[in-house]
Amino acid sequence: MPSSPLASVLFVCVHNAGRSQMAAGFLSHLAGDRIEVRSAGSVPADQVNPAAVEAMREVGVDIAGRRPRVLTTEAVQASDYVITMGCGDACPVFPGKKYLDWALEDPAGKGVEAVRPIRDEIRERVEALVADIDAERGA
């Protein structure tokens, strides 16, 4: 059983500046307040990747105000779903959580042209995740 009536998802990548921020932005946009959204990084960057911000803006999702956060054990414990994107062994594992690893290209250092296909793949995966969560929760 989930720990709360509201499903919670934690997206984790190394810098919490690109992939996990885009995924969190899409999930917030697509699920609204039905799903609690977190993102974090094992070695957070100073800011969200500007190319990721621009790519998301193109599809109507604003992540410009987000800031990279450090991955904490508490964030993992408070989440029902933990989606990793290249953070490897940095993610602590707890029983009762659903872990998924999304192999996605890292947008770090790439321009918006190269980030768009990554963004689109993330959107497809987030849409499928929302459908799975809704099905599991009978929504």
C-alpha positions in Angstrom: 0.0 0.0 0.0 1.2 3.5 -0.7 2.2 5.6 2.3 -0.4 8.3 1.6 -3.6 8.7 -0.4 -1.7 10.9 -2.8 0.9 9.0 -5.0 4.4 10.5 -4.8 7.1 10.3 -7.4 10.8 11.2 -7.0 12.9 11.7 -10.2 16.6 11.4 -9.7 19.6 12.2 -12.0 23.1 13.2 -11.2 22.9 17.0 -11.5 19.1 17.5 -11.1 19.5 20.0 -13.8 18.0 18.4 -16.9 16.3 15.0 -17.2 14.8 14.9 -13.7 13.7 18.5 -13.9 12.0 18.0 -17.2 10.3 14.8 -15.9 9.1 16.6 -12.8 7.8 19.5 -14.9 5.9 17.2 -17.2 4.5 15.2 -14.3 3.3 18.3 -12.5 1.8 19.6 -15.8 0.1 16.3 -16.7 -1.1 15.1 -13.3 -1.8 18.4 -11.5 -2.3 17.9 -7.8 -3.1 14.1 -8.2 0.5 13.2 -7.8 3.1 14.7 -5.5 6.3 15.4 -7.5 9.9 15.6 -6.2 13.3 15.7 -8.0 16.8 15.6 -6.8 20.4 14.9 -7.8 23.3 12.9 -6.3 25.6 15.8 -7.2 23.3 18.8 -7.9 24.3 21.5 -10.3 24.1 25.3 -9.5 21.2 25.8 -11.9 18.7 24.1 -14.1 20.1 23.5 -17.6 19.1 26.5 -19.8 18.6 24.3 -22.8 16.2 22.1 -20.8 14.3 25.3 -19.7 14.0 26.5 -23.3 12.9 23.0 -24.6 10.2 22.8 -21.9 9.0 26.3 -22.6 8.5 25.3 -26.2 5.8 22.8 -25.1 4.2 25.1 -22.5 5.9 23.8 -19.3 7.8 26.4 -17.3 10.7 24.9 -15.2 12.7 28.2 -15.1 12.0 28.8 -11.4 13.2 25.3 -10.3 16.5 24.8 -8.5 18.5 21.6 -8.3 18.3 19.8 -4.9 20.5 17.3 -3.3 19.2 13.7 -3.0 18.3 12.8 0.5 17.3 9.5 2.2 14.1 11.3 3.4 13.0 12.2 -0.1 13.3 8.5 -1.1 11.5 7.3 2.0 8.7 9.8 1.4 8.2 8.7 -2.3 6.1 5.7 -3.6 7.9 5.7 -7.0 11.6 6.4 -7.5 12.6 7.0 -11.1 16.4 7.1 -11.6 18.1 8.5 -14.7 21.7 7.6 -14.6 22.4 8.2 -10.9 23.7 4.6 -10.5 24.4 3.4 -7.0 23.8 6.8 -5.4 20.1 6.1 -4.8 19.3 4.4 -1.5 16.9 1.5 -1.8 14.1 0.9 0.6 11.5 -1.9 0.6 8.0 -1.1 -0.5 9.1 1.5 -3.1 8.6 1.1 -6.8 12.0 1.7 -8.6 12.3 2.4 -12.3 15.5 3.2 -14.2 15.0 5.3 -17.3 18.0 5.1 -19.6 18.0 8.6 -21.1 20.7 10.6 -22.8 22.1 13.4 -20.6 21.3 16.8 -21.9 24.2 18.5 -20.1 26.3 20.7 -22.4 23.9 20.2 -25.3 21.9 22.9 -27.2 18.1 23.0 -27.3 18.1 21.2 -30.7 19.7 18.1 -29.0 17.6 18.4 -25.9 14.2 18.3 -27.8 14.3 14.5 -28.5 15.3 13.8 -24.9 12.4 16.0 -23.7 10.0 14.2 -26.0 11.1 10.8 -24.8 10.7 12.0 -21.2 7.2 13.2 -21.9 6.2 9.8 -23.4 7.6 8.0 -20.3 5.9 10.4 -17.9 2.5 9.9 -19.7 2.9 6.2 -19.4 3.8 6.6 -15.7 0.7 8.7 -15.0 -1.4 6.0 -16.7 0.2 3.3 -14.6 -0.3 5.2 -11.4 -3.9 5.9 -12.2 -4.5 2.3 -13.1 -2.9 1.1 -9.8 -4.9 3.5 -7.8 -8.1 2.9 -9.6 -8.4 6.5 -10.9 
